[in-house]
Amino acid sequence: MQDLIKLLPDSVSNQIAAGEVVQRPASAVKELMENSVDAGATEIRLIVREAGKSLIQVIDNGCGMSERDARMCFERHATSKISTANDLLSIRTLGFRGEALASVASIAQIELKTKRTEDEIGTQINVEGSEFRGQSPVTSQAGTSIAVKNIFFNVPARRNFLKSNTLELKYIIEEFFRVSLVNPEISFVFHNNDKLLYRLAPGNLKQRIVGLFGNPYQERLIPVEQESSIVNVKGFIGKPDFAKKTRGEQYFFTNGRYIRNPYLHHAVENAFAELIPRDSFPTYFLYLTVDPGTIDVNIHPTKTEINFQDIRSIYAIIHSSVRQAIGKFNITPSLDFETEQGMNIPPVPKDGHIRPPTITIDPSYNPFEKKARSQTEIPLSSKKTGPDSDWRPLYEPLKEIHFPAGPADSPGSGREEKAAEKVVPSGPGPRFIQFRKKYLFTETRRGVVIIDIEKARERILYEKFFRREQQEPVASQRILLPQTLAVTPEDSAILAEYNGEISQLGFDVSHFGKNSWIIQAVPAGIPEAGAPDLIESLLESLKSNPIDPGLDSRKEIAICLAKSMAGKEKERILLPEEMNALIEQLFSCAVPDITPDGKPVMYLIGDEELGKRFK
């Protein structure tokens, strides 16, 4: 019988590794820029064309490579960072696996030019799909220039799954931000399609944040600094007043490496509790320094996940350091227990007259004389009547529910007066009962119908924004004073991607340079003041649920917008006229019984089911 198990060729194994390391062009950008940082570069240039699909080039002035090193760097697990397994316990560099260049070379065409400072001439190497194409001497500056062309050219299926250029550029900008934020002493330049996007001069951390996110952040940041034997925390947090409805400005770095950690993120969110709305997200740029022996960075190919030995203590330290920073800069009220508040006597003004205290006596006052009460006396009951009283009968909460009159309340039945007190008339047509500010109850010929108010609004808004039979833009209203919206580069890319669909929904949002946008019009009936929050909520929905390429983008955005607007409506008691209007609009919809994403809007309890409940 023929043997079944065999070794895979290097080209195939490299493509398998590339599936873990290089998920999209942004992954290659991350690996190449981190290699430049490890090479000791002080200037790094990133050049991208067609969102990295046709070209990704990183040029640095680092130490460069010798002729042999330039050839060896494309081999799997070839690295200069570690020699023994014990080195994994003291990693302080970024690229140590030796998989990045080998993985990128297996799915792209690579041209490498490198030269050491002490060498007179450099080396050029060309690799295509893990196949060595040539090596030659070349005249170049000290450092390394590596160009990745036609990524996924030999894996058409992977290339077809890439998103649009706008979204892929968004991911590249994310990686550029992560590398540049943790290395403020390095100069970075970013070109996209021969257009300069960012030029970052070397400086301190706050200057780097302002250079990436804009001048308004100069006044929005609060420094955080805490040293301990377990972890040192340093960085900046945003003032609660500037918390946003969208994610994207939350950064954790550990030993110079960007990481994701929901548990530590919760520590920061918990520190901002009761200072920002529940649907808002705090801004933070926190840098953790820990002993490399107490963490494991080798648990994920992209090295964005880290295991901490004592993560509970780190959680507590981060939480307390953020709270301390907030309190130190007078964001939260603080009490000074060392100062006796009763002794804080204001100074006497100059030439001020000091009036001695006087006592007024009523000689006719008789404490034994009963006088007429000016107000009606409320008798106190000996029984507990508070909300927590345990004697209250179980049927008492039912008194708060107003039921419509039934057949038994017909004239002459003796219950007309009581029924009139229980019924809440809702104008002409059926009567409605609002329960818990969330639901509407009404009776029909088939039974009792329960309607979810928020889901009903969601269906109404969706059909206002999107109708299959008519695809004309939604009517909009101009804003008297246009509002400026500052967003992250990621959100700016999403706005640019779907600006056409958003315009058809009644918005007029135009680009205002870098990551700023101007809102000049909103759909008719939407308050102007809530337009920025609504756009931010829409962006958060689009980030949480990206639109698949095969779907109708206008429909999906209409769903996101309807959910955002319906969720922002505060729960309150509706007037009878509002109940009637809501029901009329709901039942005029094409599909009134389900939301755009398939959830039920109403629930019918039939007469038979009600009868079974009372048997």
C-alpha atoms as one frame of an Amber mdcrd trajectory, in Angstrom:
protein
   0.000   0.000   0.000   1.316   3.424  -0.948   2.331   5.812   1.851  -0.140
   8.642   2.397   1.733  11.156   4.539   4.240  13.425   2.827   6.012  16.703
   3.431   4.562  19.788   1.804   6.773  21.815  -0.539   8.114  25.072   0.870
   5.964  27.107  -1.507   2.783  25.459  -0.194   3.772  25.625   3.486   4.680
  29.291   3.057   1.241  30.026   1.610  -0.371  28.285   4.581   1.692  30.444
   6.921   0.781  33.482   4.857  -2.883  32.768   5.549  -2.186  33.355   9.246
   0.309  36.222   9.019  -0.812  38.097   5.874  -4.579  38.404   5.907  -4.729
  41.569   3.773  -2.326  44.292   2.521  -2.423  45.972   5.926  -0.824  42.850
   7.450   2.165  43.205   5.125   2.431  46.909   6.023   2.554  46.023   9.722
   5.296  43.419   9.313   7.478  45.573   7.067   7.212  48.672   9.273   7.981
  46.669  12.418  11.092  45.263  10.725  12.212  48.825   9.980  11.691  49.808
  13.621  13.745  46.815  14.783  16.483  47.829  12.323  16.968  51.055  14.301
  15.588  53.382  11.631  14.947  57.040  12.462  13.078  57.740   9.206  10.474
  55.423   7.678   8.538  56.046   4.467   5.438  54.108   3.481   4.289  54.231
  -0.148   1.010  52.569  -1.148  -0.837  52.285  -4.443  -4.379  50.998  -4.927
  -4.706  50.358  -1.189  -1.692  48.070  -1.274  -3.059  45.755  -3.937  -0.525
  46.813  -6.549   2.310  48.228  -4.408   3.438  48.419  -0.794   6.870  49.938
  -0.327   8.658  50.657   2.949  11.922  52.623   2.888  14.031  53.130   6.017
  17.511  54.346   7.029  18.140  51.465   9.421  21.202  49.262   9.769  20.636
  47.446   6.483  21.644  43.859   5.691  24.674  42.107   4.305  24.523  40.107
   1.092  24.006  36.821   2.978  21.426  38.296   5.361  19.442  39.670   2.442
  19.232  36.172   0.998  18.481  34.472   4.317  15.680  36.805   5.409  13.231
  35.120   3.024  13.703  31.698   4.592  11.106  30.455   7.071  11.960  30.927
  10.750  15.094  32.865   9.861  15.501  35.613  12.443  18.188  37.648  14.173
  16.129  38.143  17.337  16.303  34.767  19.111  18.774  31.897  19.301  17.395
  29.624  22.029  13.977  28.857  23.488  14.865  30.870  26.594  15.051  33.990
  24.437  11.254  33.782  24.061  10.994  34.782  27.734  12.814  38.088  27.239
  11.528  39.411  23.921  11.687  43.181  23.547  11.694  43.412  19.751   8.751
  43.233  17.364   9.483  40.717  14.609  11.021  37.563  16.066   9.218  34.647
  14.415  11.013  34.827  11.075   7.758  34.183   9.195   6.839  37.639   7.916
   9.056  38.030   4.847   8.773  34.356   3.927   4.962  34.563   4.117   4.755
  37.811   2.156   7.135  36.491  -0.501   4.953  33.430  -1.032   1.941  35.477
  -2.183   3.541  38.515  -3.858   6.390  39.788  -6.019   9.136  41.331  -3.885
  12.033  43.596  -4.736  14.519  44.149  -1.903  17.322  46.716  -1.906  19.534
  46.966   1.167  22.928  48.353   2.166  24.848  48.584   5.409  26.570  51.816
   6.406  30.028  50.234   6.260  29.465  48.718   2.800  30.225  50.563  -0.427
  27.576  48.804  -2.485  24.238  47.271  -1.675  22.343  44.140  -2.656  19.157
  43.708  -4.722  17.064  40.533  -4.535  13.929  39.634  -6.475  11.517  36.960
  -5.217   8.217  35.902  -6.817   5.865  33.482  -5.109   8.635  32.013  -2.878
  10.783  31.449  -5.980  14.155  33.163  -6.080  14.407  35.250  -9.287  17.781
  36.912  -9.004  20.393  38.700  -6.917  22.631  41.551  -8.038  24.696  44.423
  -6.625  23.024  47.821  -6.592  23.834  51.381  -5.672  21.589  52.547  -2.867
  21.512  54.555   0.325  22.190  52.989   3.689  19.137  51.179   4.939  16.518
  48.953   3.337  13.850  49.434   0.690  11.405  46.605   0.168   8.600  46.742
  -2.419   5.728  44.255  -2.344   3.928  44.169  -5.709   0.678  42.503  -6.784
  -0.196  40.912  -3.465  -2.081  37.593  -3.743  -1.260  37.441  -7.471  -0.900
  33.638  -7.252  -3.890  33.146  -4.911  -6.841  34.588  -6.879  -9.404  33.429
  -4.315  -7.710  35.429  -1.546  -7.449  38.489  -3.784 -11.143  38.303  -4.675
 -12.065  38.412  -0.985 -10.333  41.749  -0.452 -12.630  44.683   0.253 -12.840
  47.925  -1.689  -9.807  50.192  -1.931 -11.325  52.586   0.593 -11.771  49.916
   3.248  -8.397  48.295   2.603  -6.765  51.719   2.897  -8.582  52.146   6.209
  -6.918  48.992   7.540  -3.517  50.206   6.335  -4.014  53.542   8.101  -4.861
  51.633  11.293  -1.547  49.764  11.178   0.322  52.964  10.339  -1.203  54.631
  13.401  -0.340  51.724  15.694   3.310  51.632  14.676   3.796  55.414  14.659
   2.028  55.934  18.020   4.413  53.646  19.830   7.500  55.173  18.199   7.129
  58.972  18.505  10.909  59.444  18.219  10.850  58.138  14.611   9.903  60.265
  11.608   7.138  58.738   9.445   5.910  59.692   5.970   2.874  58.074   4.329
   2.054  58.401   0.604  -1.039  56.917  -1.028  -1.330  56.997  -4.829   1.437
  59.646  -4.961  -0.501  61.821  -2.499   0.938  62.746   0.895  -1.357  61.658
   3.716   0.852  62.066   6.793   4.218  63.583   7.579   5.077  63.030  11.228
   8.125  64.727  12.701   9.921  63.096  15.652   8.794  64.381  19.043   7.122
  63.326  22.266   4.013  61.213  22.649   1.530  64.080  22.898   2.937  65.700
  19.757   2.568  62.407  17.920  -1.072  62.033  19.003  -1.850  65.589  17.913
  -0.040  65.023  14.617  -2.223  61.995  13.864  -5.603  63.070  15.229  -5.481
  66.850  14.807  -4.904  70.023  16.813  -8.152  69.762  18.861  -6.536  66.938
  20.824  -4.054  69.415  22.248  -6.689  70.379  24.836  -8.474  67.050  25.135
  -5.738  64.881  26.660  -5.033  64.140  30.315  -1.667  62.573  31.213  -1.581
  59.261  33.056   1.497  58.017  34.895   1.776  55.299  37.520   4.768  53.189
  38.549   4.610  49.910  40.450   6.577  46.706  40.835   4.128  44.870  38.561
   3.531  47.318  35.720   4.323  50.910  34.799   1.453  52.769  33.180   2.055
  55.871  31.095   0.165  57.728  28.415  -2.906  59.884  27.946  -6.666  59.615
  28.313  -9.307  61.836  26.753 -11.498  64.114  28.823 -14.977  62.669  29.396
 -16.550  65.645  27.632 -15.053  64.438  24.348 -16.098  60.776  24.528 -17.360
  59.569  21.163 -20.107  57.289  19.982 -17.650  55.253  17.942 -14.717  53.055
  18.819 -11.303  53.566  17.286  -9.413  55.797  19.712  -8.573  53.107  22.253
  -4.941  52.001  22.204  -3.043  49.659  24.502   0.688  49.081  24.038   2.796
  46.637  26.021   6.590  46.862  25.842   6.342  48.816  22.591   3.819  46.472
  20.971   0.162  47.185  20.148  -2.191  44.705  21.816  -5.897  43.963  22.124
  -7.233  43.002  25.526 -10.968  43.325  26.307 -10.335  42.709  30.015  -7.966
  45.666  30.347 -10.256  47.750  28.153 -12.986  47.139  30.714 -10.686  48.553
  33.404 -10.581  51.884  31.562 -14.295  51.878  30.766 -15.091  51.154  34.396
 -12.905  54.082  35.460 -15.047  56.355  33.256 -18.293  54.988  34.704 -20.918
  57.661  35.387 -18.760  60.263  33.624 -19.722  59.449  30.042 -22.964  58.124
  28.485 -23.346  54.379  28.314 -23.274  54.337  24.527 -20.039  56.371  24.358
 -16.438  55.187  24.386 -13.507  56.852  26.168 -10.326  57.856  24.356  -7.060
  56.497  25.712  -3.458  55.896  24.680  -1.929  53.763  27.426   1.562  52.290
  27.402   2.342  49.394  29.730   5.863  48.346  30.665   6.169  44.919  32.272
   8.862  42.329  32.808   9.071  40.306  29.541   9.309  37.155  31.635   5.775
  37.711  32.974   4.048  37.822  29.568   3.713  35.531  26.564   3.586  37.268
  23.182   3.910  34.055  21.196   0.251  33.000  21.279  -0.940  34.541  18.001
   0.748  34.897  14.588   0.066  38.640  14.443   1.279  39.088  18.050  -1.645
  41.364  18.955  -2.709  39.135  21.845  -0.641  38.704  25.005  -0.988  36.514
  28.064  -0.249  38.207  31.409   0.685  36.236  34.506  -0.943  38.659  36.953
  -3.613  40.323  34.841  -5.913  40.997  37.819  -3.327  43.195  39.506  -2.653
  44.977  36.201  -6.408  45.563  35.849  -6.565  47.174  39.290  -3.498  49.345
  38.662  -4.822  50.604  35.314  -8.223  51.353  36.834  -6.768  53.276  39.751
  -4.261  55.194  37.630  -7.000  56.351  35.234  -9.275  57.368  38.118  -6.404
  59.204  39.754  -5.641  61.090  36.534  -9.286  62.076  36.149  -9.494  63.327
  39.720  -6.138  65.105  39.627  -7.260  67.278  36.751 -10.540  68.189  38.460
 -12.744  66.178  36.164 -14.514  64.508  39.082 -15.462  66.342  42.305 -13.124
  65.608  45.176 -13.386  66.107  48.922 -10.518  67.476  50.991 -10.951  65.783
  54.351  -7.979  67.651  55.854  -9.736  71.018  55.589 -12.417  71.984  58.098
 -15.137  73.443  55.905 -16.793  75.205  58.840 -13.692  77.370  59.411 -13.579
  78.733  55.855 -14.758  82.226  56.850 -14.602  84.734  53.982 -12.361  87.735
  54.652 -13.978  91.059  55.560 -13.867  93.522  52.640 -11.859  96.693  53.025
 -13.746  99.457  54.881 -16.534  96.965  55.416 -19.002  97.375  58.258 -19.275
  94.480  60.701 -22.826  94.104  61.943 -23.214  92.443  65.345 -25.630  89.511
  65.525 -29.125  90.248  66.833 -31.800  88.043  68.367 -35.501  88.602  67.663
 -37.902  87.667  70.472 -41.662  87.295  70.170 -42.995  88.094  73.664 -46.508
  86.970  72.755 -45.401  83.443  71.836 -47.030  80.730  73.969 -45.758  77.193
  73.269 -48.890  75.677  74.921 -51.324  77.508  72.689 -52.667  75.651  69.647
 -52.925  77.758  66.512 -54.884  77.144  63.367 -52.957  75.173  60.823 -52.281
  76.956  57.565 -52.105  73.736  55.596 -54.142  70.586  55.527 -52.642  68.062
  57.894 -51.681  64.747  56.337 -52.349  61.944  58.815 -49.565  59.415  59.225
 -50.462  55.778  58.977 -48.965  53.177  61.210 -48.623  50.809  58.291 -45.668
  50.817  55.878 -46.651  52.337  52.573 -43.266  52.573  50.889 -42.339  50.771
  47.712 -40.548  48.066  49.717 -43.465  47.308  52.032 -44.054  43.581  52.400
 -47.740  43.859  53.334 -48.856  45.333  50.051 -51.295  42.941  48.354 -50.184
  41.315  45.138 -53.120  42.761  43.260 -52.246  46.377  44.077 -49.871  46.915
  41.087 -52.795  46.069  38.814 -54.457  49.304  39.885 -51.827  51.185  37.880
 -52.897  49.486  34.616 -55.827  51.075  32.796 -57.907  48.546  30.894 -60.412
  49.516  28.207 -64.071  48.927  28.900 -65.321  45.521  27.838 -68.791  44.171
  27.083 -69.523  43.793  30.790 -69.279  47.569  31.197 -72.338  48.230  29.104
 -74.819  50.935  30.136 -76.946  49.941  33.048 -74.544  47.350  34.352 -73.650
  49.480  37.363 -69.970  49.585  36.397 -70.074  52.506  34.004 -68.506  54.957
  36.429 -65.691  52.591  37.384 -64.995  51.747  33.739 -64.787  55.415  32.841
 -62.072  55.839  35.450 -60.062  52.843  34.166 -60.165  53.578  30.447 -57.616
  55.891  28.905 -59.234  57.156  25.703 -56.823  57.377  22.772 -58.943  59.310
  20.375 -61.007  57.741  17.631 -60.319  54.105  16.901 -58.953  51.411  19.196
 -57.657  52.151  22.674 -54.065  51.388  23.677 -52.356  50.639  26.954 -48.692
  51.514  27.421 -46.797  49.116  29.661 -43.356  49.771  31.172 -42.887  52.593
  28.637 -41.788  49.900  26.162 -44.884  48.138  24.893 -48.371  48.946  23.632
 -51.326  46.636  24.317 -54.487  46.704  22.227 -57.351  44.338  21.493 -58.329
  42.968  18.100 -60.928  40.518  16.881 -58.399  37.690  17.265 -57.048  38.585
  20.712 -54.561  40.897  22.367 -51.676  42.421  20.382 -48.434  43.499  22.105
 -46.290  45.944  20.109 -42.655  46.759  20.869 -42.442  50.556  20.562 -38.738
  50.725  19.684 -38.977  48.007  17.032 -42.060  49.676  15.591 -40.134  52.923
  15.215 -37.280  50.997  13.607 -39.608  49.561  10.941 -41.209  52.979  10.300
 -37.854  54.739   9.928 -36.490  52.021   7.669 -39.377  52.318   5.233 -38.971
  56.075   5.333 -35.336  55.759   4.255 -35.621  52.793   1.903 -38.487  51.800
  -0.360 -38.046  49.193  -3.037 -40.579  50.701  -5.408 -39.017  54.168  -5.341
 -35.282  54.736  -5.181 -35.263  58.528  -5.203 -33.295  60.293  -2.418 -35.029
  61.003   0.894 -36.141  64.604   1.441 -33.652  66.579   3.506 -33.516  69.890
   5.340 -30.577  72.292   5.328 -28.840  73.123   8.609 -28.666  76.817   9.369
 -25.208  76.520  10.961 -23.323  73.536   9.447 -21.733  71.268  12.067 -18.175
  69.951  11.935 -17.558  66.304  12.735 -14.024  65.154  13.632 -13.581  61.405
  13.179 -10.778  58.872  13.191  -9.038  57.930   9.919 -10.907  54.626  10.022
 -14.280  56.386  10.270 -13.226  58.909   7.642 -12.532  56.062   5.223 -15.967
  54.556   5.905 -17.671  57.921   5.314 -15.825  58.290   2.029 -16.796  54.735
   1.029 -20.528  55.127   1.685 -20.989  58.865   1.212 -23.151  58.327  -1.878
 -25.570  56.018  -0.068 -25.658  58.307   2.971 -26.513  61.262   0.700 -29.451
  59.325  -0.760 -30.806  58.910   2.771 -31.113  62.695   3.183 -27.722  63.650
   4.631 -25.275  66.109   3.122 -21.882  65.253   4.606 -18.837  66.625   2.778
 -15.132  66.152   3.386 -13.413  69.100   5.055  -9.792  68.060   4.943  -7.911
  65.246   6.683 -10.352  63.569   9.097 -12.938  66.355   9.390 -16.382  66.383
   7.769 -19.133  69.017   7.584 -22.806  68.139   8.055 -24.859  70.569   5.957
 -28.218  68.784   5.740 -30.130  66.016   7.533 -33.274  64.028   6.645 -36.502
  65.928   7.201 -37.840  65.489  10.720 -34.474  64.773  12.388 -33.282  67.324
  14.982 -30.220  69.205  13.798 -28.509  69.077  17.186 -28.371  65.264  17.159
 -26.880  64.940  13.673 -23.225  64.380  14.767 -24.222  61.735  17.315 -26.389
  60.042  14.713 -23.544  59.915  12.180 -21.199  58.515  14.850 -23.757  55.843
  15.777 -24.125  54.951  12.107 -20.341  54.617  11.771 -20.210  52.377  14.835
 -22.902  50.137  13.330 -21.019  49.915  10.041 -17.815  48.985  11.876 -19.523
  46.376  14.032 -21.422  44.878  11.075 -19.471  45.455   7.832 -21.533  45.323
   4.658 -20.821  42.304   2.478 -19.906  43.155  -1.139 -22.914  41.313  -2.590
 -25.543  43.180  -0.553 -27.401  46.386  -1.339 -25.303  48.951   0.517 -28.088
  51.563   0.598 -30.474  49.069   2.181 -27.928  47.977   4.783 -27.107  51.573
   5.692 -30.826  52.341   5.985 -31.132  49.437   8.442 -28.200  50.722  10.506
 -29.598  54.260  10.506 -33.088  53.130  11.503 -31.710  51.061  14.397 -29.545
  53.952  15.580 -32.380  56.480  15.497 -34.907  54.151  17.115 -32.478  53.282
  19.892 -31.856  56.954  20.686 -35.514  57.636  21.460 -35.893  57.902  25.228
 -38.447  55.681  26.879 -41.355  57.831  28.008 -45.107  57.795  28.412 -46.760
  58.509  25.080 -49.761  60.729  24.637 -52.878  59.110  23.134 -52.325  61.051
  19.912 -48.750  59.741  19.707 -49.938  56.169  20.181 -52.453  56.526  17.364
 -49.886  58.100  15.047 -47.353  55.354  15.781 -49.858  52.593  15.040 -51.113
  54.263  11.866 -47.571  54.675  10.538 -46.680  51.113  11.484 -49.608  49.499
   9.731 -49.055  51.631   6.644 -45.664  49.930   6.229 -45.249  47.155   3.694
 -44.169  44.648   6.367 -45.386  45.940   9.745 -44.869  42.789  11.797 -41.067
  42.373  11.579 -38.036  44.675  11.738 -35.709  45.062   8.736 -33.331  42.505
  10.269 -36.098  39.956  10.884 -37.056  40.474  14.544 -40.750  40.522  15.544
 -42.389  43.907  16.045 -45.628  42.598  17.543 -46.931  39.489  19.251 -50.529
  38.214  19.142 -52.057  36.363  22.086 -55.150  34.691  20.652 -58.450  34.108
  22.422 -57.793  30.359  22.630 -54.406  30.876  24.269 -55.888  33.326  26.751
 -58.633  30.849  27.564 -56.099  28.095  28.220 -54.261  30.315  30.670 -57.362
  30.574  32.882 -58.254  26.878  32.934
